[in-house]
Amino acid sequence: MVWKAQFVSSTVENYAMKIMNNRGKNAWALRAWQLAKKIERTRRSKWELFAYAFERRCHLKRQYIVFELCGISLRTLLRTSDLMPLQCDQYRAIVWQIFKGIKFIHNLDFVHTDIKPDNIVLVNDETVNYTVITAGGEFQERSMLKTPRIKIVDLDQSEPVSKLNRFAVGSTGYRAPETYAGIAWGEAVDVFAAGCTIFELYKQSRLFPPTEDVATMFLCIEKCGGRFPTEFAEEFREQYPSLFTTGLPTRVVASEDQQFAAKKYRAVLTRIKIPDLVNLIKQCIVPNPRLRPTAHHLLAHRYFRDLAEVDQDRRWIYGYNISL
């Protein structure tokens, strides 16, 4: 749970305080603090993609961490109708930063594990007004974000890449398929979740349903992202023996109701009229984690055009490259 707070000695600065309500999650607080400090020791330009952590303390046997206070989350932004849909350049800037942040945390040999709109916040949620002329020839006032800068938060569930992770992680609707059945997973789970997130930010609706039913989720992934590889299906048979067909090609076994409910996912990406963005999302949600591109490779995707060539010694401002 995150609270808005002030230090007793300060009457101006506000902060975000994350309190671990469950005492069993104190280890998560320690992990988030250690990773935050590890990020802080890096170059400042990369640290700007993550919320700054001021201190970690314990009160009544519960850990809490004090972070800088940022703006609203992308989840809240999605619910703010007068700001959606985003301006094209602002949307692209946010997507680019998401992959930039994921690449950076992976370079530190950690996996975030819970990328979703709730865990990405705006640095500043102030807006500016502008006027457009409608098809009927009338002037209409609209709002847009003052800046598309973001930060990635909630590092408490991050995991070291070096661990052979086999437990379930992530949130329903954003979880990569390899996390469902004790199969070893790694950085690719963040890429899958990012694909779901950027689709949702563009269409203002979820890519996949928030369901715990494995067959339904896998059927939707199959319709949208392609078939599961045979070796992947074999790894699943021990825990889910009837999830996949035994013959070739491998398909998800589902009831008629599940098939009907998932039918729309075959054409869900056609709702996006930007071919490069469709290709970017499809690469993120490839069912086979071994074929899923890394965040590093996705930053060079043609969707980002000039941003794909931004090197580590450059910053962007409103989509333009500014040499430092």
C-alpha positions as CSV (number, residue, x, y, z in Angstrom):
1,M,0.0,0.0,0.0
2,V,1.3,3.5,-0.9
3,W,0.6,6.6,1.1
4,K,1.3,10.3,0.5
5,A,3.5,11.5,3.4
6,Q,5.6,14.3,4.7
7,F,8.7,14.3,7.0
8,V,8.0,16.1,10.3
9,S,10.9,18.5,9.6
10,S,9.5,19.4,6.2
11,T,6.4,21.5,5.5
12,V,6.8,21.6,1.7
13,E,8.0,18.3,0.3
14,N,5.6,15.5,-0.2
15,Y,6.8,11.9,-0.5
16,A,5.4,8.5,-1.4
17,M,5.6,5.9,1.4
18,K,5.1,2.2,0.6
19,I,4.2,0.2,3.6
20,M,4.4,-3.6,3.6
21,N,1.1,-4.5,5.4
22,N,2.0,-8.2,5.4
23,R,5.0,-8.9,7.7
24,G,6.0,-11.8,5.4
25,K,6.7,-9.2,2.7
26,N,9.5,-7.5,4.6
27,A,12.0,-9.4,2.5
28,W,10.4,-7.7,-0.6
29,A,11.0,-4.3,1.0
30,L,14.7,-5.2,1.5
31,R,15.0,-6.4,-2.1
32,A,13.3,-3.2,-3.5
33,W,15.6,-1.0,-1.4
34,Q,18.8,-2.9,-2.4
35,L,17.8,-2.7,-6.1
36,A,16.8,1.0,-5.8
37,K,20.2,1.8,-4.3
38,K,21.9,-0.3,-7.0
39,I,20.1,1.7,-9.7
40,E,21.0,5.0,-7.9
41,R,24.7,4.2,-8.1
42,T,24.5,4.2,-11.9
43,R,24.6,7.2,-14.2
44,R,21.9,9.8,-13.4
45,S,20.3,9.7,-16.9
46,K,19.3,6.1,-16.3
47,W,18.1,6.6,-12.7
48,E,15.5,9.1,-14.0
49,L,13.4,6.2,-15.2
50,F,12.9,4.9,-11.7
51,A,11.5,6.5,-8.6
52,Y,14.2,7.7,-6.2
53,A,14.3,5.9,-2.8
54,F,15.1,8.1,0.2
55,E,15.1,5.7,3.1
56,R,13.9,2.3,4.4
57,R,12.8,1.9,8.0
58,C,10.8,-0.5,10.2
59,H,7.9,0.4,12.4
60,L,5.8,-2.1,14.4
61,K,7.7,-4.9,12.6
62,R,6.5,-3.6,9.2
63,Q,9.0,-2.3,6.7
64,Y,8.4,0.9,4.7
65,I,10.3,2.7,2.0
66,V,10.1,6.4,1.3
67,F,10.2,7.4,-2.4
68,E,9.9,10.6,-4.3
69,L,6.3,11.4,-5.0
70,C,5.4,11.2,-8.7
71,G,2.3,11.8,-10.7
72,I,-0.6,9.5,-11.5
73,S,-0.1,5.9,-12.8
74,L,-0.8,4.9,-16.3
75,R,-3.8,3.0,-14.9
76,T,-5.3,6.2,-13.6
77,L,-4.4,7.9,-16.9
78,L,-6.3,5.3,-18.8
79,R,-9.4,6.2,-16.7
80,T,-9.0,10.0,-17.4
81,S,-11.2,10.3,-20.5
82,D,-10.2,13.9,-21.4
83,L,-6.6,12.9,-21.8
84,M,-7.1,9.8,-23.8
85,P,-6.2,8.8,-26.4
86,L,-2.7,10.2,-26.0
87,Q,-1.0,12.3,-28.6
88,C,1.0,10.0,-31.0
89,D,4.4,11.5,-30.1
90,Q,3.6,11.3,-26.4
91,Y,2.5,7.7,-26.7
92,R,5.6,6.7,-28.5
93,A,7.8,8.5,-26.0
94,I,6.1,6.6,-23.1
95,V,6.5,3.2,-24.9
96,W,10.2,4.0,-25.6
97,Q,10.9,4.8,-22.0
98,I,9.2,1.6,-20.8
99,F,11.6,-0.5,-22.9
100,K,14.5,1.7,-21.9
101,G,13.7,1.1,-18.2
102,I,13.3,-2.7,-18.8
103,K,16.6,-2.9,-20.6
104,F,18.3,-1.0,-17.8
105,I,17.0,-3.2,-15.0
106,H,17.9,-6.3,-17.1
107,N,21.4,-5.0,-17.5
108,L,21.6,-5.0,-13.7
109,D,20.7,-8.8,-13.9
110,F,17.2,-8.3,-12.4
111,V,13.7,-9.0,-13.7
112,H,10.9,-6.6,-12.6
113,T,8.3,-9.4,-13.0
114,D,5.2,-7.1,-12.6
115,I,5.2,-4.6,-15.5
116,K,1.7,-3.2,-15.9
117,P,0.0,0.2,-16.1
118,D,-0.4,0.4,-12.3
119,N,3.4,0.2,-11.9
120,I,4.4,2.9,-14.3
121,V,3.8,6.5,-13.2
122,L,4.0,9.9,-14.8
123,V,6.8,12.2,-13.5
124,N,4.4,15.1,-13.7
125,D,0.7,14.8,-14.4
126,E,0.1,18.5,-15.1
127,T,-1.8,19.2,-18.3
128,V,-2.0,22.0,-20.8
129,N,-5.0,23.1,-22.9
130,Y,-5.1,23.6,-26.6
131,T,-7.9,24.4,-29.1
132,V,-8.9,22.4,-32.2
133,I,-11.5,23.0,-34.8
134,T,-14.1,20.3,-35.2
135,A,-15.6,18.9,-38.5
136,G,-18.5,21.1,-37.9
137,G,-16.3,24.2,-37.9
138,E,-16.5,24.8,-34.2
139,F,-13.6,25.5,-31.9
140,Q,-13.2,23.0,-29.1
141,E,-10.8,23.1,-26.1
142,R,-8.9,19.9,-25.2
143,S,-6.2,18.8,-22.7
144,M,-2.9,17.0,-23.1
145,L,-0.1,16.0,-20.8
146,K,2.5,18.6,-20.2
147,T,5.2,16.0,-20.5
148,P,5.3,12.3,-21.3
149,R,8.1,11.5,-18.9
150,I,7.5,8.3,-16.8
151,K,9.1,6.3,-14.0
152,I,8.8,2.5,-13.3
153,V,7.9,1.7,-9.7
154,D,7.2,-1.3,-7.5
155,L,10.6,-3.0,-7.5
156,D,9.7,-5.2,-4.5
157,Q,8.8,-8.3,-6.5
158,S,11.9,-8.1,-8.7
159,E,14.0,-11.2,-9.0
160,P,17.7,-11.8,-9.8
161,V,18.3,-13.2,-13.3
162,S,20.8,-15.6,-11.9
163,K,18.1,-17.5,-9.9
164,L,16.4,-20.4,-11.7
165,N,13.0,-19.0,-11.1
166,R,10.0,-21.4,-11.5
167,F,7.3,-19.8,-9.4
168,A,4.3,-17.8,-10.7
169,V,4.9,-14.1,-11.0
170,G,3.1,-11.1,-12.5
171,S,-0.5,-10.0,-12.6
172,T,-3.3,-11.8,-14.4
173,G,-3.7,-10.5,-17.9
174,Y,0.0,-9.5,-18.1
175,R,1.6,-12.9,-17.1
176,A,3.8,-14.6,-19.7
177,P,2.8,-18.2,-20.4
178,E,6.0,-19.7,-19.1
179,T,5.2,-18.5,-15.6
180,Y,2.1,-20.8,-15.3
181,A,3.6,-24.3,-14.8
182,G,6.9,-24.2,-13.1
183,I,8.9,-23.6,-16.2
184,A,12.1,-21.6,-15.7
185,W,11.6,-18.0,-16.8
186,G,13.7,-14.9,-17.1
187,E,13.8,-11.4,-18.6
188,A,11.3,-12.4,-21.3
189,V,8.4,-12.1,-18.8
190,D,8.9,-8.4,-18.6
191,V,8.8,-8.1,-22.4
192,F,5.5,-10.0,-22.6
193,A,4.0,-7.8,-19.9
194,A,5.2,-4.7,-21.7
195,G,3.5,-5.8,-24.9
196,C,0.2,-6.1,-23.0
197,T,0.7,-2.7,-21.4
198,I,1.5,-0.8,-24.5
199,F,-1.5,-2.3,-26.3
200,E,-3.8,-1.3,-23.4
201,L,-2.3,2.2,-23.4
202,Y,-3.1,2.6,-27.1
203,K,-6.6,1.0,-27.2
204,Q,-7.7,1.8,-23.6
205,S,-8.7,-1.9,-23.1
206,R,-6.8,-5.0,-22.0
207,L,-5.1,-7.2,-24.5
208,F,-5.8,-10.4,-22.5
209,P,-8.6,-11.1,-20.0
210,P,-7.7,-11.0,-16.3
211,T,-8.4,-14.7,-15.8
212,E,-6.7,-17.4,-13.7
213,D,-8.1,-20.0,-16.1
214,V,-5.0,-21.3,-17.9
215,A,-6.8,-22.8,-20.9
216,T,-8.7,-19.5,-21.5
217,M,-5.5,-17.4,-21.2
218,F,-3.5,-19.7,-23.4
219,L,-6.2,-19.9,-26.1
220,C,-6.3,-16.1,-26.2
221,I,-2.5,-15.9,-26.5
222,E,-2.6,-18.5,-29.3
223,K,-5.2,-16.6,-31.2
224,C,-3.3,-13.3,-30.9
225,G,0.4,-14.3,-30.7
226,G,0.6,-17.5,-32.6
227,R,0.9,-21.2,-31.8
228,F,2.9,-22.6,-28.9
229,P,6.0,-24.6,-29.8
230,T,5.8,-28.4,-29.4
231,E,8.7,-28.4,-26.8
232,F,6.8,-25.8,-24.8
233,A,3.7,-28.0,-24.7
234,E,5.7,-31.0,-23.6
235,E,7.0,-29.0,-20.6
236,F,3.5,-28.3,-19.6
237,R,2.1,-31.8,-19.8
238,E,3.2,-32.8,-16.3
239,Q,1.0,-30.2,-14.6
240,Y,-1.6,-29.7,-17.4
241,P,-1.7,-33.0,-19.2
242,S,-4.8,-32.1,-21.3
243,L,-4.0,-28.5,-22.1
244,F,-2.4,-29.1,-25.5
245,T,-3.2,-31.6,-28.3
246,T,-0.8,-34.5,-28.7
247,G,-0.6,-34.3,-32.4
248,L,1.0,-31.7,-34.7
249,P,0.4,-28.9,-35.0
250,T,0.2,-28.2,-31.3
251,R,-3.0,-26.4,-30.3
252,V,-4.6,-25.4,-27.0
253,V,-7.5,-27.7,-26.0
254,A,-10.6,-25.7,-25.0
255,S,-14.3,-26.1,-24.7
256,E,-16.7,-24.6,-27.2
257,D,-17.5,-21.8,-24.9
258,Q,-13.8,-21.0,-24.4
259,Q,-13.3,-21.1,-28.2
260,F,-16.2,-18.8,-28.8
261,A,-15.0,-16.3,-26.1
262,A,-11.4,-16.3,-27.5
263,K,-12.5,-16.0,-31.2
264,K,-12.2,-12.2,-31.1
265,Y,-8.6,-12.3,-30.2
266,R,-7.6,-13.5,-33.7
267,A,-8.3,-10.0,-35.0
268,V,-7.6,-8.0,-31.9
269,L,-4.4,-6.4,-33.2
270,T,-6.1,-5.3,-36.4
271,R,-7.8,-2.6,-34.3
272,I,-4.5,-0.8,-34.4
273,K,-3.9,1.0,-37.7
274,I,-0.2,1.5,-37.3
275,P,1.6,-1.5,-38.8
276,D,4.9,-0.9,-37.0
277,L,3.2,-0.8,-33.6
278,V,1.3,-4.0,-34.4
279,N,4.6,-5.7,-35.3
280,L,6.2,-4.4,-32.1
281,I,3.4,-5.8,-29.9
282,K,3.3,-9.1,-31.7
283,Q,7.0,-9.6,-31.1
284,C,6.5,-8.9,-27.4
285,I,3.7,-11.5,-27.0
286,V,5.3,-14.4,-28.9
287,P,4.3,-17.5,-26.9
288,N,7.9,-19.0,-27.1
289,P,10.0,-17.0,-24.6
290,R,13.2,-18.1,-26.5
291,L,11.9,-16.3,-29.6
292,R,10.8,-13.2,-27.7
293,P,13.1,-10.2,-28.5
294,T,15.0,-8.5,-25.6
295,A,14.2,-5.0,-24.6
296,H,17.6,-4.0,-26.1
297,H,16.5,-5.3,-29.5
298,L,13.0,-3.8,-29.3
299,L,14.5,-0.4,-28.8
300,A,15.9,-0.6,-32.3
301,H,12.5,-1.5,-33.7
302,R,11.4,0.6,-36.7
303,Y,8.4,1.9,-34.8
304,F,10.7,4.1,-32.8
305,R,12.3,5.6,-36.0
306,D,14.8,8.3,-34.9
307,L,14.5,7.2,-31.2
308,A,15.9,3.8,-32.2
309,E,19.2,5.5,-32.8
310,V,19.5,7.4,-29.5
311,D,22.7,6.4,-27.8
312,Q,23.4,6.3,-24.1
313,D,24.7,9.9,-24.1
314,R,21.6,11.5,-25.4
315,R,18.3,12.6,-23.8
316,W,15.0,13.1,-25.4
317,I,12.6,16.0,-24.9
318,Y,9.1,15.7,-26.5
319,G,10.4,13.2,-29.0
320,Y,13.4,15.1,-30.2
321,N,17.1,14.1,-29.7
322,I,19.1,16.5,-27.6
323,S,22.8,15.9,-27.3
324,L,24.3,16.4,-23.9
